[in-house]
């Protein structure tokens, strides 16, 4: 009986359809996470952007969500068809996603932190 090594290291180099979609949509997720923070800042800073987003689809959060979904899907398919020279595995992709979430959180928290009111300062 022939022995096989079950513990194989998997490196994704856009070899199959699932591999290329993993890379494409993983990178698209990273971009979309960061774009979410940027859109939020622009819409909170600019009344023109906020009113344009309200008038576009009835509510600014609806427009915000639709923009993010469209960017995620379109960019995912575009990046899935790009030949990348870098080797991608799940650990590397997870690091990119985690860093995008951390950066986005810092951007949003940094923007809203000065406006945060401490619960003890509120008088009932």
N, C-alpha and C positions, 0 to 999 in steps of 0.2 A: 504494500500500500504506500502510495506517495504522500509525503508530508507537505503540507502547505503552510505558509506563514500567514496567519490571519491578521496579525498586527502590521498592516501595510501603512506607510505614510502616504497620505493623499495630498497631492499638489494639483491645484486646479489651474490649467493653462488654456481655458476655452476649448477643451477637447470635445466635449459633447454639448448638446443643447442645454441640459440642466446646469452644466458647469458655466457656460457663458452667461446664462440668465442669473445665476448666483452672483457672479461678479458684477454684471451690469446693473441689476436691481439693488445689490448691496451698496454700490457706489452711488446710485441714484438716491437711496435712502439717506446716505450721509449728506449729500447736497440738499435734499429736501428738509432735513432736520435743521441745518444751518439757515436755509432760506426762510423757514418758519420764523426764526428769531428776527431776521432782517425785515421781513414784511411786517411783523408786529411792531417793531420800532418805528418804521416809516409811517405806519398808519396811526400810531399814537402821537407822533411828533407833528405830522402834517394834517391839518383839518381838510385840506383839499383831497388828499389821498383817502382819508376816512370817508368823506362824503361821496367820492367817486366809487368806493367799494360798496357803500350802502346803496347807492342808486343802481349799481350794476346788477345785483341779484337780490335786492331787497333788504339784506343785512350784511354788515361788514364781515361777520364771521363766516357766513355762507360763501362769500366771494373768496375769502382767505382760504377756506378749505378746498374749494374747487380749484383754485390756482395751484395749491400744493399737490392735489391728486393728479392734475393734468401734468405738472412738471415731473412728478414721480414716475408716472407711466411712460410718458414720451422719452424722458431722459433714460429710463431703464432700458427701453428697446434700443435707443441709439447706442448706449454704452455696451449693450449686449453684443452688438455687431462690430465693435471696435476691437481690433487685435491688440492686446496689451502685452508688453514685453515682460512685465512684472509677474512673478508667480503669486497666486492668491490662494490662501487656505482659510479655513473658518476662523482660526485664531487671529490672523491678520485683519480680516474683515471685521471681526468683533471689536478689535482695538480701535479701528477707524470709527465704528458706530458709537462706541462708548465715548471716545474723545469728542465726537460731534455733539452728543447729548450734553457732555460736560460744558463745552464751549457755549452751546446754545443756552444752557441754564444760567451760566455766568452772565451772558449778555442780557437776558431777560431779567434776572434778579438784580443785576447792577442798574438796570434802567428803572425798575419799580422800587428798589430799596429806599431811595430818598422820600418816596411818597407813602411809605409804610407807617402806619400809626400803631403805637404800642397799645395793647389792650388796656393797660392801667391808666393811660392818658385819656381814655374815653370816659366821659361822665354820663352816668345813667340817670 
